[in-house]
Amino acid sequence: MLVRTYGSAVYGVDAISITVEVNVLSGKGQFIVGLPDNAVKESIQRVESAIKANGYMMPRIKVVVNLAPADIRKSGSAFDLPIAIGILAATDQLTDYEAIREFMIMGELNLDGSVQPIKGALAIALTAKRENFKGLILPAANAKEAGMVNGLTVYGASSLQEVINIMQDPCSATPVVTHAGEEFLRQQQEFEVDFKDVKDQANIKRALEIAAAGGHNAILIGPPGAGKTMLAKRLPTILPPLTLKEALETTKIHSVAGKLPENVSLIARRPFRSPHHTISDVALVGGGGYPQPGEISLAHNGVLFLDELPEFKRTVLEVMRQPMEERKVTISRAKIAIDFPASFMLIASMNPCPCGFYNHPEKECTCAPGTVQKYLNKVSGPLLDRIDLHVEVTPVPFSELTHKEHCESSADVRERVIAARAIQAKRFEKYPGIYCNSQMHSALLKEFCVLDNASINLLKTAMEKLNLSARAYDRILKVSRTIADLDHSVNIQPEHLSEAIHYRSLDRDKWG
């Protein structure tokens, strides 16, 4: 008897529905067709053990399983459950065929019939709703995550027998109900770190506030121990809270990558990813034999922090240039091309030289002549061109470290950032896909970054005297527009432009 069950395959950060056809024929052997990978091919052994362990019979005649559409490669172990249910139905051990047609089923089976969690539960749930399935049956560990999708009945099961019980009598099981609203709002305000923990460094905090307000990329340059990493890790605490749409996007990416924390149904805080400098280009931007999101996609809607930037391999940094501009990365293979979202803020840090003490107010640099420029040249000009703010970090003196004066908290700074982002949201409401100043293109710069004569003369003088490159021009205008927004100024004033010019130190000849 031919039986069809329904599952889903994850591609990129989305999923497509898969029809699992099971037929029991005369002959011998067990076959899975439809471009399965090794994990899918091995599922027949797990399924047989799970079926027998729960007191059911595995047919001793020929079993053919087809995963349709057959021209799309299937990977992973999550097809165990729909294959097992299909075999039981094809041998008349499960007779509720209407329920089989109405539910999408996914899960990995252990040999004893218990169910293991899977990747991409949220993407699968969104597909089940889009395809108008009555419900979705998933491992219990993934049910809370899938329950975030409104209008879809989600059941969590911990064993094959529980799945069979749900199929025979859906009313006997309790659907998962996720109340994530209050928890989502509460977690958005909870951070383990705060700007008030950082002594002094008012100018660096100001630069990071500007970066957060306009979505600008920034690089922190300073000696070891000056607080670069400490400041960067506190940047997410001043960014605007995630919207529900952004939270769902972020959760879906982490779910597909298998990086969603245990017992978390919805990511409430902006991601902060800090990969080690030994990372490969595939791990950073995504890819592999079965394309998976990389660090830049896991940092979507959040912050990607590259500590000790010159220590990263040149090839790793160069592959990041195009995604920074397009805010997505396309992984192309012979038969498929997958887009992963990658809208992130890049925050990098570096020492000014190999010894770390170039331009230090107290310690002397021991590097040989020309070494500083050679060290800086490890970071290419095109990559620096995509970084709006170059911030020089100086060590905090002992008197400030012991000072007990109250420092401004992240919550206070975040209020100003949210107000500036609200101005930008209104400004770009007619331009889909653009929501902050850093995303402005040339036409928008001409419309929203109009300079008066005094500002034009100031910018001309700065570019000539400081030997700023032409590529710095657009970046200065974007940053000055953000500074004006923080100041609630309709027009860019000379003082806003002056502060923006100050943040282009690496564009100067003979930096330092």
C-alpha positions as CSV (number, residue, x, y, z in Angstrom):
1,M,0.0,0.0,0.0
2,L,1.3,3.5,-0.9
3,V,1.2,6.0,1.9
4,R,2.3,9.7,1.9
5,T,3.6,11.5,5.0
6,Y,5.0,15.0,5.0
7,G,8.2,16.5,6.3
8,S,10.4,19.5,5.5
9,A,13.9,20.2,4.3
10,V,15.9,23.3,5.4
11,Y,17.7,25.3,2.7
12,G,19.5,28.4,3.8
13,V,17.3,29.9,6.5
14,D,14.1,28.8,4.9
15,A,12.4,25.4,4.5
16,I,10.5,23.6,1.8
17,S,7.9,20.8,2.2
18,I,8.9,17.3,1.4
19,T,6.5,14.4,0.6
20,V,7.7,11.1,2.0
21,E,6.2,8.3,-0.1
22,V,6.3,4.8,1.4
23,N,5.3,1.7,-0.6
24,V,5.5,-2.0,0.5
25,L,6.0,-4.3,-2.5
26,S,6.8,-7.9,-3.2
27,G,10.4,-8.7,-3.1
28,K,13.2,-8.0,-0.6
29,G,15.3,-5.0,0.6
30,Q,14.8,-1.6,2.0
31,F,15.5,1.4,-0.3
32,I,15.4,5.2,0.2
33,V,15.5,7.3,-3.0
34,G,15.1,10.9,-3.8
35,L,18.8,12.2,-3.5
36,P,19.3,11.3,0.2
37,D,22.6,11.8,1.9
38,N,24.3,9.2,4.1
39,A,22.4,10.3,7.2
40,V,19.1,9.9,5.5
41,K,20.1,6.5,4.0
42,E,21.1,5.2,7.5
43,S,17.7,6.2,8.9
44,I,16.1,2.9,7.8
45,Q,18.2,1.1,10.4
46,R,17.2,3.5,13.1
47,V,13.6,3.3,12.0
48,E,13.6,-0.5,12.1
49,S,15.0,-0.6,15.6
50,A,12.6,2.0,16.9
51,I,9.6,0.3,15.4
52,K,10.5,-3.1,16.9
53,A,11.4,-1.5,20.3
54,N,7.8,-0.1,20.5
55,G,6.1,-3.4,19.8
56,Y,5.4,-2.9,16.1
57,M,6.4,-5.0,13.1
58,M,8.9,-4.1,10.5
59,P,7.9,-5.6,7.1
60,R,10.2,-8.3,5.8
61,I,9.3,-7.6,2.2
62,K,10.5,-4.8,-0.1
63,V,10.1,-1.3,1.3
64,V,10.7,1.7,-1.0
65,V,10.8,5.3,0.5
66,N,10.8,8.2,-2.0
67,L,11.6,11.7,-0.8
68,A,9.9,14.1,-3.3
69,P,10.7,16.3,-5.1
70,A,13.4,13.8,-6.0
71,D,15.8,16.4,-7.6
72,I,16.5,18.2,-4.3
73,R,19.2,16.8,-2.1
74,K,17.9,15.7,1.4
75,S,20.3,15.8,4.4
76,G,20.2,15.2,8.1
77,S,18.5,12.7,10.3
78,A,15.2,14.6,10.8
79,F,13.3,12.4,8.3
80,D,13.3,9.4,10.7
81,L,9.9,10.1,12.1
82,P,7.9,10.7,8.8
83,I,9.6,7.5,7.4
84,A,8.6,5.5,10.5
85,I,5.0,6.7,10.4
86,G,4.8,6.0,6.7
87,I,6.0,2.4,7.1
88,L,3.5,1.8,10.0
89,A,0.7,3.2,7.8
90,A,1.7,1.3,4.7
91,T,1.5,-1.9,6.7
92,D,-1.9,-1.1,8.3
93,Q,-0.4,-0.8,11.8
94,L,-1.5,2.9,11.8
95,T,-4.9,3.4,10.1
96,D,-5.7,7.1,10.6
97,Y,-4.8,8.2,7.1
98,E,-6.6,11.5,7.4
99,A,-4.4,12.6,10.3
100,I,-1.3,11.6,8.4
101,R,-2.3,13.9,5.5
102,E,-3.0,16.8,7.8
103,F,0.2,16.8,9.9
104,M,3.8,17.7,9.1
105,I,6.1,15.4,11.0
106,M,9.9,15.8,11.7
107,G,12.3,14.2,14.2
108,E,15.3,12.0,14.7
109,L,14.8,8.6,16.3
110,N,17.0,6.7,18.7
111,L,17.1,2.9,18.5
112,D,14.7,2.7,21.4
113,G,12.1,5.0,19.8
114,S,12.9,8.1,21.7
115,V,13.0,11.4,19.7
116,Q,16.0,13.7,19.4
117,P,15.9,17.4,18.7
118,I,16.4,18.8,15.2
119,K,17.7,22.0,13.6
120,G,15.6,24.6,11.9
121,A,12.3,24.0,13.8
122,L,11.1,27.6,13.4
123,A,11.7,27.6,9.6
124,I,9.9,24.2,9.4
125,A,6.9,25.6,11.4
126,L,6.7,28.7,9.1
127,T,6.6,26.3,6.1
128,A,3.9,24.1,7.7
129,K,1.7,27.2,8.2
130,R,2.4,28.5,4.7
131,E,1.4,25.1,3.3
132,N,-1.8,25.1,5.3
133,F,-1.1,22.0,7.4
134,K,-3.5,21.4,10.3
135,G,-0.6,20.8,12.7
136,L,3.1,20.1,13.2
137,I,4.6,17.2,15.3
138,L,8.2,17.8,16.4
139,P,10.6,16.6,19.2
140,A,9.5,18.0,22.5
141,A,12.8,20.0,22.8
142,N,11.8,22.0,19.6
143,A,8.1,22.4,20.3
144,K,8.5,25.7,22.2
145,E,10.5,27.2,19.4
146,A,8.0,26.1,16.7
147,G,5.1,27.3,18.9
148,M,6.1,30.9,18.2
149,V,4.3,30.6,14.9
150,N,0.7,31.9,15.4
151,G,-2.1,29.9,13.8
152,L,-0.4,26.6,13.8
153,T,-1.1,23.7,16.2
154,V,2.2,22.3,17.4
155,Y,2.7,19.1,19.3
156,G,5.9,18.0,21.1
157,A,6.7,14.3,21.3
158,S,9.5,12.5,23.2
159,S,9.0,9.1,21.6
160,L,7.6,7.3,18.6
161,Q,4.7,6.0,20.6
162,E,3.7,9.5,21.6
163,V,3.6,10.5,17.9
164,I,1.5,7.4,17.1
165,N,-0.9,8.4,19.9
166,I,-1.2,11.9,18.6
167,M,-1.9,10.7,15.1
168,Q,-4.6,8.3,16.3
169,D,-6.3,10.8,18.7
170,P,-5.1,14.4,18.4
171,C,-7.6,15.5,21.1
172,S,-5.7,13.3,23.7
173,A,-2.6,15.5,23.4
174,T,-2.1,19.0,24.5
175,P,-0.7,21.5,21.9
176,V,2.2,23.6,22.9
177,V,1.3,27.1,23.8
178,T,4.1,29.6,23.9
179,H,3.6,32.9,25.8
180,A,6.8,34.6,24.8
181,G,5.5,38.2,24.9
182,E,6.3,39.1,28.5
183,E,9.4,37.0,28.6
184,F,10.6,38.7,25.3
185,L,10.1,42.2,26.7
186,R,11.8,41.3,30.0
187,Q,14.9,39.7,28.5
188,Q,15.4,42.7,26.2
189,Q,16.2,44.8,29.3
190,E,18.5,42.3,30.9
191,F,22.2,42.5,30.3
192,E,25.2,41.1,32.2
193,V,27.4,44.2,31.4
194,D,26.8,47.9,31.4
195,F,28.5,51.1,30.2
196,K,28.7,52.3,33.8
197,D,31.3,49.7,34.5
198,V,33.8,51.4,32.2
199,K,35.8,54.1,33.9
200,D,36.5,57.3,32.0
201,Q,36.8,56.8,28.2
202,A,34.1,59.3,27.5
203,N,35.3,59.9,24.0
204,I,35.1,56.2,23.2
205,K,31.7,55.9,24.6
206,R,30.6,58.9,22.5
207,A,32.0,57.2,19.4
208,L,30.1,53.9,20.1
209,E,26.9,55.9,20.8
210,I,27.2,57.4,17.3
211,A,27.9,54.0,15.8
212,A,24.8,52.5,17.5
213,A,22.6,55.5,16.5
214,G,23.5,55.3,12.8
215,G,24.4,51.6,12.4
216,H,27.9,52.5,11.6
217,N,30.9,50.2,11.5
218,A,33.8,51.2,13.8
219,I,37.4,50.2,14.6
220,L,39.1,50.8,17.9
221,I,42.8,51.4,17.9
222,G,44.9,51.5,21.1
223,P,47.5,49.8,23.3
224,P,46.8,46.5,25.1
225,G,44.7,46.9,28.3
226,A,43.1,50.2,27.2
227,G,39.6,48.8,27.3
228,K,38.9,48.1,23.6
229,T,37.3,44.7,24.1
230,M,35.5,45.8,27.3
231,L,33.9,48.7,25.4
232,A,33.0,46.6,22.3
233,K,31.2,43.9,24.4
234,R,29.0,46.6,25.9
235,L,27.8,48.0,22.5
236,P,24.7,45.7,22.3
237,T,23.5,47.2,25.6
238,I,23.0,50.6,23.9
239,L,21.5,49.3,20.6
240,P,17.7,49.6,20.1
241,P,15.7,46.6,21.2
242,L,14.9,43.9,18.6
243,T,11.5,44.2,17.0
244,L,9.5,41.0,16.8
245,K,10.2,40.6,13.1
246,E,14.0,41.0,13.7
247,A,13.8,38.5,16.6
248,L,12.1,35.9,14.4
249,E,14.7,36.4,11.7
250,T,17.5,36.1,14.2
251,T,16.0,33.0,15.9
252,K,15.5,31.3,12.5
253,I,19.1,31.7,11.6
254,H,20.4,30.4,14.9
255,S,17.9,27.5,14.8
256,V,19.1,26.5,11.3
257,A,22.7,26.6,12.4
258,G,21.9,24.6,15.5
259,K,23.1,27.5,17.7
260,L,19.8,28.3,19.5
261,P,20.4,28.0,23.3
262,E,18.5,25.3,25.1
263,N,15.0,26.2,26.3
264,V,15.0,29.4,24.3
265,S,12.0,29.9,22.0
266,L,12.9,33.4,20.8
267,I,16.1,35.4,20.8
268,A,15.3,38.6,22.7
269,R,18.7,40.4,22.6
270,R,20.8,41.5,19.7
271,P,23.5,38.9,18.9
272,F,27.2,39.6,19.7
273,R,29.5,37.3,17.8
274,S,33.3,37.4,18.5
275,P,35.1,34.7,16.4
276,H,38.7,33.9,17.0
277,H,41.3,35.2,14.5
278,T,42.1,31.7,13.3
279,I,38.6,31.4,11.8
280,S,38.4,30.2,8.1
281,D,36.6,32.2,5.4
282,V,33.9,29.5,5.2
283,A,33.2,29.7,8.9
284,L,33.0,33.5,8.8
285,V,30.7,34.0,5.7
286,G,29.0,30.6,5.6
287,G,29.1,27.7,3.1
288,G,30.4,24.1,3.2
289,G,29.2,21.0,1.4
290,Y,25.7,21.6,2.8
291,P,25.7,25.4,3.1
292,Q,25.3,26.6,6.7
293,P,25.2,30.2,8.0
294,G,28.6,31.7,9.0
295,E,29.4,34.1,11.8
296,I,28.3,37.2,9.8
297,S,24.8,35.6,9.5
298,L,24.8,34.6,13.1
299,A,25.5,38.3,13.8
300,H,22.5,39.4,11.7
301,N,20.7,42.3,13.4
302,G,23.5,42.5,15.9
303,V,27.3,43.0,16.3
304,L,30.2,41.2,14.8
305,F,33.3,41.9,16.8
306,L,36.7,41.1,15.3
307,D,39.4,41.4,18.0
308,E,43.0,42.0,16.9
309,L,41.9,42.6,13.3
310,P,45.4,42.4,11.7
311,E,45.8,38.9,13.0
312,F,43.0,37.6,10.8
313,K,44.0,36.0,7.5
314,R,43.8,38.5,4.7
315,T,41.5,36.2,2.6
316,V,39.1,35.9,5.5
317,L,38.7,39.7,5.8
318,E,38.5,40.2,2.0
319,V,35.5,37.8,1.6
320,M,33.6,40.0,4.1
321,R,33.7,43.1,1.9
322,Q,30.7,42.3,-0.4
323,P,28.4,41.1,2.4
324,M,29.1,44.3,4.3
325,E,27.7,46.3,1.3
326,E,24.8,44.1,0.3
327,R,23.9,43.0,3.8
328,K,23.5,39.4,2.6
329,V,25.8,36.6,1.5
330,T,25.1,34.3,-1.5
331,I,26.5,30.8,-1.3
332,S,26.5,29.3,-4.8
333,R,26.9,25.6,-5.6
334,A,26.5,23.7,-8.9
335,K,22.8,23.1,-8.4
336,I,21.7,25.6,-5.9
337,A,22.3,29.2,-4.7
338,I,21.4,30.1,-1.1
339,D,21.1,33.6,0.4
340,F,21.9,34.1,4.1
341,P,21.0,37.5,5.6
342,A,24.0,39.4,7.0
343,S,22.9,42.8,8.2
344,F,25.4,43.4,11.1
345,M,27.5,46.2,12.6
346,L,31.2,45.5,12.4
347,I,33.2,46.5,15.4
348,A,37.0,45.8,15.1
349,S,39.9,46.4,17.5
350,M,43.6,46.4,16.9
351,N,46.9,47.5,18.5
352,P,48.6,50.4,16.7
353,C,51.8,48.3,16.1
354,P,53.2,44.8,16.9
355,C,54.5,45.8,20.3
356,G,51.3,47.7,21.0
357,F,52.7,51.0,22.3
358,Y,52.9,53.3,19.3
359,N,51.6,56.7,20.3
360,H,51.4,55.6,24.0
361,P,51.6,58.6,26.3
362,E,54.0,56.9,28.7
363,K,55.5,53.8,27.2
364,E,58.0,53.8,24.3
365,C,57.4,51.9,21.1
366,T,60.1,49.3,20.4
367,C,59.1,48.5,16.8
368,A,61.6,49.0,13.9
369,P,61.2,51.9,11.5
370,G,58.4,51.1,8.9
371,T,56.9,48.4,11.1
372,V,53.9,50.5,12.1
373,Q,52.8,51.1,8.6
374,K,53.5,47.5,7.6
375,Y,51.4,46.3,10.5
376,L,48.5,48.6,9.5
377,N,48.7,47.5,5.9
378,K,47.6,44.0,7.0
379,V,44.1,45.5,6.9
380,S,43.3,46.4,3.3
381,G,42.2,49.8,2.2
382,P,38.9,48.5,0.7
383,L,37.9,47.0,4.1
384,L,38.8,50.2,5.9
385,D,36.8,52.1,3.4
386,R,33.7,50.3,4.8
387,I,34.4,51.3,8.4
388,D,32.9,54.7,9.2
389,L,34.5,55.4,12.6
390,H,38.2,55.2,13.4
391,V,38.5,55.6,17.2
392,E,41.8,56.0,19.0
393,V,41.7,54.5,22.5
394,T,44.1,55.8,25.1
395,P,44.9,54.1,28.5
396,V,42.9,55.1,31.5
397,P,45.1,56.9,34.2
398,F,45.3,55.5,37.7
399,S,43.5,58.5,39.1
400,E,40.4,57.7,37.0
401,L,40.5,54.0,37.8
402,T,40.2,54.8,41.5
403,H,37.7,57.6,41.0
404,K,34.2,56.8,42.4
405,E,32.3,59.2,40.3
406,H,29.0,57.7,38.9
407,C,29.3,56.8,35.1
408,E,26.4,57.0,32.7
409,S,24.5,53.7,32.3
410,S,23.7,51.9,29.1
411,A,20.0,52.6,29.6
412,D,20.6,56.3,29.5
413,V,22.6,56.1,26.3
414,R,20.1,53.7,24.7
415,E,17.3,56.2,25.1
416,R,19.3,58.7,23.0
417,V,20.1,56.0,20.4
418,I,16.4,55.0,20.2
419,A,15.4,58.6,19.7
420,A,17.9,59.1,16.9
421,R,16.8,55.8,15.2
422,A,13.2,57.0,15.3
423,I,14.2,60.1,13.4
424,Q,15.9,57.9,10.8
425,A,13.0,55.6,10.6
426,K,10.7,58.5,9.7
427,R,13.2,59.9,7.2
428,F,13.6,56.6,5.3
429,E,10.0,55.4,5.6
430,K,9.6,55.7,1.8
431,Y,12.7,53.7,1.1
432,P,12.2,50.0,1.8
433,G,15.3,48.2,3.1
434,I,16.9,51.3,4.5
435,Y,16.4,52.0,8.1
436,C,19.6,53.8,9.3
437,N,22.1,56.4,8.1
438,S,24.8,53.9,7.4
439,Q,22.7,52.4,4.6
440,M,22.3,55.6,2.6
441,H,23.4,55.5,-1.0
442,S,24.7,58.5,-3.1
443,A,21.2,59.8,-4.1
444,L,20.1,59.8,-0.5
445,L,23.3,61.6,0.6
446,K,22.5,64.4,-1.8
447,E,18.9,64.6,-0.5
448,F,19.5,64.4,3.3
449,C,23.1,65.5,3.8
450,V,23.0,69.1,2.4
451,L,25.8,71.3,3.7
452,D,25.9,75.0,4.0
453,N,28.8,77.1,2.8
454,A,30.6,77.1,6.1
455,S,30.4,73.3,6.3
456,I,31.6,72.9,2.7
457,N,34.6,75.0,3.4
458,L,35.4,73.1,6.6
459,L,35.2,69.8,4.8
460,K,37.4,71.0,1.9
461,T,40.0,72.4,4.3
462,A,40.0,69.1,6.3
463,M,40.5,66.9,3.3
464,E,43.4,69.0,2.1
465,K,45.2,69.6,5.4
466,L,44.7,66.1,6.8
467,N,45.2,64.4,3.5
468,L,41.9,62.6,3.7
469,S,41.1,60.3,0.8
470,A,38.2,60.9,-1.5
471,R,36.6,57.6,-0.2
472,A,36.2,59.2,3.2
473,Y,33.8,61.8,1.9
474,D,30.6,59.8,1.9
475,R,31.5,58.3,5.3
476,I,32.0,61.7,6.9
477,L,28.6,62.8,5.6
478,K,26.8,59.7,6.9
479,V,28.4,60.1,10.4
480,S,27.7,63.8,10.5
481,R,24.1,63.1,9.7
482,T,23.9,60.7,12.6
483,I,25.6,63.2,15.0
484,A,23.0,65.8,13.9
485,D,20.2,63.3,14.6
486,L,21.6,62.7,18.1
487,D,21.6,66.5,18.5
488,H,18.0,66.6,17.1
489,S,19.2,69.0,14.4
490,V,17.3,69.2,11.1
491,N,20.5,70.3,9.3
492,I,24.1,69.3,9.5
493,Q,26.0,72.0,11.4
494,P,29.8,72.7,11.1
495,E,30.3,71.2,14.6
496,H,28.7,67.9,13.6
497,L,30.9,67.8,10.5
498,S,34.0,68.6,12.6
499,E,33.3,65.7,15.0
500,A,32.8,63.3,12.0
501,I,36.1,64.3,10.5
502,H,37.8,63.6,13.8
503,Y,36.8,59.9,13.3
504,R,38.8,59.4,10.1
505,S,42.3,59.0,11.6
506,L,43.3,56.0,9.5
507,D,42.7,57.9,6.3
508,R,45.4,60.4,7.1
509,D,48.9,60.2,5.6
510,K,51.5,59.1,8.2
511,W,48.8,58.1,10.7
512,G,49.7,59.0,14.2
